[in-house]
């Protein structure tokens, strides 16, 4: 069996507020955490859904959003598109990610001073990419023009987070969800499909985000296949796509990648070894860059399945951290204790 040191929290946690979320995980995962998110509570508990309402200043560009469904595309004239873009530019976009992070860091700092959060643990801030907002919530006719506007706003928030939170305390996680759909060629059609190589384009905008993360701030990558109503938009048959994207990022990133998270879905149980096999190709990069490997093998009320997923991974890699596939934002509170109990059972403290 591989050595499992530590537990990674993807981000969201079912709790009434940031303080409750942080207290819960510190108590339930003693000594297991290198980084702690604020739980993405309140309006942020459903990944990027809270960003949908930023576009109400130009309501014609808002889709009729439904979980796990690609919205039907409406037709717009060039004039209508231009009008909508002007409305958006005039109103401006404030993502709010920086405001949430700065407010929660104050709570993090207080809990650390009280001894609830151990010294040396970092405050983790999860950020989406432009794809996981614009491509989900904005009508297709507007995508090409809205992408740079939203990306600029996201980068402003990233800059403000780094300006306001001490770097020695900060870790940034890029949450790759729709980006994975694009890479797999499943769910949602990228506006750039007919203009650029999809994988090149995705790699480029990820690298642009990475370039805006200061060198003394930790960086992590969370790879996702969706968690809308606890369903994936696509059931992967292997880690090939995520590994291939990882290889590109490690090769071209201007910043060290401190951790790299892989989901291991329950749907792969009948073919775990085949699913995990591509991981071997990324191990040299993880070792060279001293990157924490995180495998999303933990499932609520599935101790035996968690064990089997760990055993399968242990045939490929000798050490890793464990996590769930995604965050706990829509996980009922009564299930969270069980997730933490299983996570502790299969892991050692980080030091």
C-alpha positions in Angstrom: 0.0 0.0 0.0 1.3 3.5 -0.9 2.1 6.0 1.8 -0.7 8.5 2.1 0.4 11.7 3.9 -2.4 14.2 4.2 -5.8 15.1 2.9 -6.6 17.7 0.4 -9.8 19.8 0.4 -10.9 20.7 -3.1 -12.8 23.7 -1.8 -16.5 23.9 -0.9 -17.8 22.6 2.4 -21.4 22.4 3.6 -21.4 24.9 6.4 -23.2 28.1 7.4 -20.1 30.3 7.1 -16.3 30.3 6.7 -15.5 30.0 10.4 -17.8 27.0 10.8 -16.3 25.4 7.7 -12.7 25.9 8.9 -13.4 24.7 12.4 -15.1 21.6 11.1 -12.2 20.4 8.9 -9.6 21.3 11.5 -11.4 19.1 14.1 -12.3 16.3 11.7 -8.9 16.1 9.8 -6.4 16.7 12.6 -2.8 17.1 11.3 -3.9 16.1 7.7 -4.1 19.5 6.1 -1.4 21.6 4.3 -4.0 24.1 3.1 -7.5 25.1 4.1 -10.2 26.7 1.9 -12.9 28.9 3.4 -15.6 26.5 2.4 -17.0 28.6 -0.4 -20.1 29.0 1.7 -23.3 30.9 1.0 -23.8 32.0 -2.6 -20.5 30.3 -3.7 -21.5 26.8 -2.7 -22.5 25.8 -6.3 -19.1 26.4 -7.9 -19.5 29.3 -10.4 -23.3 29.7 -10.4 -23.1 32.9 -8.4 -21.2 34.4 -11.3 -24.2 33.9 -13.6 -25.9 37.1 -12.1 -23.0 39.3 -13.2 -24.4 39.3 -16.7 -27.9 40.6 -15.7 -26.6 44.1 -16.9 -27.1 42.6 -20.4 -29.9 40.1 -19.8 -30.1 39.1 -23.5 -26.8 37.3 -23.2 -27.8 35.2 -20.2 -28.7 31.5 -21.1 -31.6 29.6 -19.5 -29.2 27.5 -17.4 -30.0 23.9 -16.5 -27.7 21.4 -14.8 -25.7 19.1 -17.1 -27.4 20.5 -20.2 -26.0 22.6 -23.0 -28.4 25.5 -23.5 -30.0 26.0 -26.9 -28.3 28.8 -28.9 -30.3 31.9 -29.8 -29.6 33.9 -32.9 -28.3 37.4 -32.6 -27.4 40.0 -35.2 -24.0 41.6 -35.1 -25.7 44.8 -33.9 -27.3 43.0 -31.0 -24.1 41.4 -30.0 -22.3 44.8 -30.1 -25.0 46.4 -28.0 -24.8 43.6 -25.4 -21.0 43.9 -25.2 -21.2 47.7 -24.7 -23.7 47.2 -21.9 -21.3 44.8 -20.2 -18.3 47.0 -20.6 -20.2 50.1 -19.4 -21.4 48.3 -16.2 -18.1 46.5 -15.7 -17.5 43.1 -14.0 -16.5 42.6 -10.4 -16.2 38.9 -9.9 -16.2 39.2 -6.1 -13.6 36.4 -5.7 -11.1 38.8 -4.2 -13.6 40.3 -1.7 -14.6 36.8 -0.5 -11.0 35.7 -0.1 -9.9 38.8 1.8 -12.9 38.6 4.2 -12.3 34.9 4.8 -8.6 35.4 5.3 -9.4 37.5 8.3 -11.3 34.6 9.8 -8.4 32.2 8.9 -5.9 34.5 10.7 -8.2 34.8 13.8 -8.5 31.0 14.0 -4.8 30.5 13.6 -4.1 33.0 16.4 -6.6 31.0 18.5 -4.7 27.8 17.8 -7.5 26.2 15.8 -5.6 26.3 12.5 -2.0 25.0 13.0 1.0 27.2 12.1 2.3 26.6 8.6 -1.0 25.7 7.1 -1.9 28.0 4.1 -5.1 29.7 3.2 -6.4 28.2 -0.1 -8.3 30.2 -2.6 -10.1 28.4 -5.5 -10.6 30.3 -8.8 -12.4 29.1 -11.9 -11.1 29.8 -15.4 -13.0 32.0 -17.9 -14.5 28.8 -19.5 -16.3 27.7 -16.4 -18.2 30.9 -16.3 -18.7 32.4 -19.7 -19.2 29.1 -21.6 -21.8 28.0 -19.1 -23.8 31.2 -18.5 -23.5 33.3 -21.6 -25.2 32.9 -25.0 -22.8 31.4 -27.5 -23.0 34.4 -29.9 -21.3 36.6 -27.2 -18.6 34.2 -26.1 -15.7 35.5 -28.3 -16.2 39.0 -27.1 -17.0 38.2 -23.4 -14.1 35.9 -22.9 -11.4 38.6 -22.7 -13.7 40.9 -20.6 -14.3 38.3 -18.0 -10.7 37.0 -18.0 -9.5 40.6 -17.3 -11.9 40.8 -14.4 -10.8 37.5 -13.0 -7.1 38.5 -13.3 -7.9 41.8 -11.4 -9.4 39.7 -8.6 -6.4 37.5 -8.6 -4.1 40.5 -8.3 -6.0 42.0 -5.5 -6.0 38.7 -3.6 -2.2 38.6 -3.8 -1.9 42.3 -2.9 -4.0 41.9 0.3 -3.1 38.4 1.6 0.5 37.7 2.7 2.1 35.3 0.2 3.6 33.1 2.9 0.0 32.3 3.9 -1.6 32.0 0.4 -2.3 29.1 -2.0 -4.2 29.5 -5.3 -6.1 26.6 -6.8 -7.2 26.7 -10.4 -10.4 24.7 -10.8 -10.6 23.1 -14.2 -14.1 21.9 -15.0 -15.5 23.1 -18.3 -11.9 23.2 -19.5 -11.9 19.4 -19.1 -15.1 19.1 -21.0 -13.5 21.0 -23.9 -10.4 18.8 -23.7 -12.5 15.6 -23.8 -14.8 17.0 -26.6 -17.8 16.4 -24.4 -20.4 18.8 -23.0 -20.5 22.4 -24.2 -18.9 23.5 -27.5 -16.0 26.0 -27.3 -16.5 29.1 -29.4 -12.9 28.7 -30.6 -13.3 25.2 -31.9 -13.3 26.2 -35.5 -10.7 28.9 -35.2 -8.0 27.3 -33.0 -6.8 24.0 -31.8 -8.9 23.4 -28.7 -6.2 21.9 -26.6 -3.7 24.6 -27.6 -6.2 27.4 -26.8 -7.1 25.9 -23.4 -3.4 25.5 -22.5 -2.7 29.1 -23.5 -5.4 30.7 -21.3 -4.4 28.4 -18.4 -0.8 29.6 -18.7 -1.9 33.2 -18.8 -3.6 32.7 -15.4 -0.5 31.0 -14.1 1.7 33.8 -15.2 -0.3 36.2 -12.9 0.4 34.1 -9.8 3.5 35.4 -7.9 6.3 32.9 -7.4 6.1 32.8 -3.6 2.3 31.9 -3.7 1.5 28.2 -3.9 -0.3 27.0 -7.0 -2.4 23.9 -7.4 -4.6 22.3 -10.1 -7.9 20.6 -9.5 -9.2 18.6 -12.4 -13.0 17.9 -12.5 -15.7 16.2 -14.5 -18.5 18.2 -12.9 -20.7 17.7 -9.9 -24.1 19.0 -10.8 -26.7 17.1 -8.8 -23.9 14.7 -8.0 -23.6 13.8 -11.7 -20.7 14.1 -14.1 -21.3 15.6 -17.5 -19.0 12.9 -18.8 -17.8 9.6 -17.4 -14.1 9.3 -18.3 -12.6 5.9 -19.1 -9.1 6.9 -18.3 -7.0 9.8 -17.0 -5.5 10.2 -20.4 -6.9 13.7 -21.0 -6.0 15.1 -17.6 -2.5 13.6 -17.8 -1.9 15.1 -21.3 -3.0 18.5 -20.1 -0.8 18.2 -17.1 2.2 17.3 -19.2 1.7 20.5 -21.2 1.3 22.6 -18.1 4.4 21.2 -16.4 6.4 21.7 -19.6 5.4 25.3 -20.1 4.4 26.7 -16.7 6.3 29.7 -15.5 5.3 28.8 -11.9 5.9 25.7 -9.8 2.8 23.5 -9.5 2.6 22.6 -5.8 -0.2 20.1 -6.1 -2.1 18.3 -8.8 -5.5 16.7 -8.2 -7.0 13.8 -10.2 -10.6 12.6 -9.8 -11.2 8.9 -9.6 -14.9 8.3 -10.2 -16.9 5.4 -8.9 -17.9 4.6 -12.5 -14.3 3.4 -13.1 -14.4 0.6 -10.4 -14.6 -2.2 -13.0 -11.5 -0.9 -14.8 -9.5 1.0 -12.2 -6.1 -0.2 -13.5 -6.8 0.9 -17.0 -8.3 4.2 -15.8 -5.2 5.0 -13.7 -2.6 3.7 -16.1 -1.8 7.1 -17.8 -0.8 8.5 -14.5 2.6 6.8 -15.0 3.4 9.2 -17.7 3.1 12.2 -15.4 5.0 10.8 -12.4 8.5 11.9 -13.6 7.2 15.5 -13.8 5.6 15.3 -10.4 8.9 14.0 -8.9 11.1 16.6 -10.7 8.9 19.5 -9.5 8.3 18.1 -6.0 4.5 18.3 -6.7 2.0 16.8 -4.3 -0.1 14.2 -6.1 -3.7 14.2 -4.9 -6.1 11.4 -5.9 -9.8 11.9 -5.4 -10.6 8.4 -4.2 -12.7 9.1 -1.1 -16.5 8.6 -1.3 -19.1 9.0 1.4 -20.2 5.7 3.0 -17.8 3.7 0.7 -14.9 2.5 2.8 -14.4 -0.6 0.8 -14.5 1.2 -2.5 -12.1 3.8 -1.2 -9.7 1.0 -0.1 -9.9 -0.6 -3.6 -9.2 2.7 -5.3 -6.2 3.3 -3.1 -4.9 -0.2 -3.7 -5.2 0.2 -7.5 -3.3 3.5 -7.3 -0.6 2.0 -5.1 0.4 -0.3 -8.0 1.5 2.9 -9.9 2.6 5.4 -7.3 4.2 5.0 -3.9 3.0 8.2 -2.2 0.1 10.6 -2.5 -2.6 12.6 -0.7 -6.2 11.7 -0.8 -9.4 13.7 -1.3 -12.8 13.5 -2.7 -13.4 14.0 -6.4 -14.9 17.5 -5.9 -15.9 19.8 -3.1 -18.5 19.3 -0.4 -20.7 22.3 -1.1 -23.8 20.2 -2.0 -22.9 17.3 0.3 -25.4 17.0 3.2 -23.8 17.9 6.5 -24.5 14.5 8.0 -22.3 12.9 5.3 -19.3 15.2 6.0 -18.3 13.5 9.3 -18.2 10.1 7.5 -16.0 11.5 4.7 -13.6 12.9 7.2 -13.5 9.7 9.2 -12.7 7.6 6.1 -10.1 10.2 5.0 -8.4 10.0 8.4 -8.5 6.2 8.5 -6.6 5.9 5.2 -4.1 8.8 5.7 -1.2 9.8 8.0 -0.6 13.4 9.3 1.4 15.6 6.9 4.3 15.8 9.3 
